[in-house]
Every structure is written in C-alpha cells, then in structure tokens.
Amino acid sequence: MLVFMAFALALIPALAIAYPFLTRAGRPLLSDEDTTASEVSARWEAAIAGLRTTELEWAVGNLAEEDREWLRERYMTDAALALREMEVGDAEERALMATVEREMKRVRAQAGDGE
C-alpha cells in the first residue's frame, strides 16, 4: 500500500509537468511567422544597441574614427535590412531612421557631458 501511495504522489507532479507538452504534441510551439518576426525584431534591436554602443565608445575616446565609421555603416546596414524585412512603409522607415539619428545625437551629447 505504501508503494502505491508513493507512486500516486510521484505521478501527480509528473502529469502536471508533462501536460503542456502532451497537449501541444500536434502543434508547433512557435509558428514560423512568430519566429521570423521575433528574429527580425531581435536583429533590429541588436543593430540599434550596436549603434548606441559605437557612438558612446567613440564619444568617450575608446574608438578610432575609422573604426567608428566602419561599425556605424555595418550597424546602419543591419538596421536597414531589418526594416526592409519588417515590411514597414517608406514613411515609417524614415521616421524610425530619424529616431535612430536623434538617439545617436543624444548619446553623443550625454557622453560629451560626462567628460
């Protein structure tokens, strides 16, 4: 009887843990659209973060001008490709790029104030 009770007590949490996996067996956890959109969004965020970091490092003096230009072009290209894949309109693209430019100026100004 004691073995049966131990088995029943162990089976309850095992079923609770396995239930989400058993109910989704026929369906993918993430659809291709969700995965693609999240990957593009992640690439966009990485490009913007790279631009911020590049501008900050340059403003502080840790980055040479030619390295800054190379990195800036690389991250701007990555951001433009992500925008193209997001299928945003031209007006939205210009607005987003203007936002990026303003953010870079803000980072430069903050780095300049810290010196």
C-alpha distance (Angstrom), angle and dihedral (degrees) to the residues before:
residue distance angle dihedral
M1 . . .
L2 3.79 . .
V3 3.82 91.2 .
F4 3.81 90.4 51.3
M5 3.82 91.7 51.7
A6 3.82 91.5 48.7
F7 3.80 90.1 49.3
A8 3.83 91.9 49.3
L9 3.79 92.1 48.1
A10 3.81 91.1 50.4
L11 3.81 92.8 45.5
I12 3.82 95.4 56.8
P13 3.85 96.7 62.1
A14 3.80 90.9 39.4
L15 3.81 90.4 56.7
A16 3.79 91.3 45.5
I17 3.80 90.5 53.4
A18 3.82 95.2 43.4
Y19 3.83 96.4 44.2
P20 3.85 97.7 86.5
F21 3.79 91.0 48.7
L22 3.79 93.6 47.4
T23 3.81 94.9 49.2
R24 3.82 93.7 50.2
A25 3.79 95.8 45.8
G26 3.81 94.2 115.2
R27 3.79 96.9 40.7
P28 3.79 129.1 64.8
L29 3.78 115.4 -112.7
L30 3.81 91.9 -128.4
S31 3.75 125.7 21.5
D32 3.79 119.8 -128.8
E33 3.82 91.2 -110.7
D34 3.80 92.5 54.5
T35 3.78 91.9 47.2
T36 3.79 93.6 47.8
A37 3.80 93.3 46.4
S38 3.79 92.3 48.1
E39 3.82 92.0 47.4
V40 3.81 91.9 50.5
S41 3.79 90.8 46.0
A42 3.80 90.3 49.8
R43 3.82 90.7 50.2
W44 3.82 90.2 50.0
E45 3.80 91.8 50.3
A46 3.81 91.3 46.5
A47 3.81 91.4 51.5
I48 3.80 92.3 49.3
A49 3.80 91.6 46.5
G50 3.80 89.4 49.5
L51 3.80 90.8 51.8
R52 3.80 91.2 50.4
T53 3.77 92.2 48.5
T54 3.80 92.5 46.4
E55 3.80 92.8 51.4
L56 3.79 92.2 45.8
E57 3.79 93.4 48.7
W58 3.80 90.9 47.9
A59 3.81 93.1 47.4
V60 3.79 91.3 50.1
G61 3.80 90.8 49.0
N62 3.79 99.9 -113.1
L63 3.81 93.6 115.4
A64 3.80 130.5 59.3
E65 3.82 119.4 -127.0
E66 3.82 95.0 -112.7
D67 3.81 91.1 49.2
R68 3.79 90.0 48.5
E69 3.81 91.5 52.3
W70 3.79 92.3 47.8
L71 3.81 93.2 48.9
R72 3.79 92.5 43.0
E73 3.81 91.5 53.4
R74 3.78 91.7 46.6
Y75 3.81 94.2 50.5
M76 3.81 92.9 42.8
T77 3.81 89.1 52.7
D78 3.80 90.8 49.2
A79 3.81 90.4 49.3
A80 3.81 92.1 48.3
L81 3.80 91.8 50.0
A82 3.79 90.9 49.1
L83 3.81 89.9 49.7
R84 3.78 90.5 50.7
E85 3.79 90.7 51.6
M86 3.80 91.4 47.8
E87 3.80 86.8 62.5
V88 3.77 94.3 -133.9
G89 3.77 120.8 164.1
D90 3.80 124.4 -104.0
A91 3.80 93.0 -104.2
E92 3.80 91.6 50.3
E93 3.80 90.8 47.0
R94 3.81 91.9 52.2
A95 3.80 90.4 47.5
L96 3.81 92.1 50.2
M97 3.80 92.7 47.3
A98 3.83 89.9 48.4
T99 3.80 88.0 52.2
V100 3.80 89.4 51.9
E101 3.80 91.2 50.7
R102 3.83 91.3 49.3
E103 3.80 90.9 48.8
M104 3.81 91.1 50.8
K105 3.82 90.6 50.7
R106 3.80 89.8 49.2
V107 3.81 91.3 51.4
R108 3.82 90.6 49.0
A109 3.79 90.8 49.8
Q110 3.81 92.6 49.2
A111 3.79 91.6 48.2
G112 3.78 89.9 49.0
D113 3.81 91.4 51.5
G114 3.79 91.0 52.7
E115 3.80 94.1 58.6
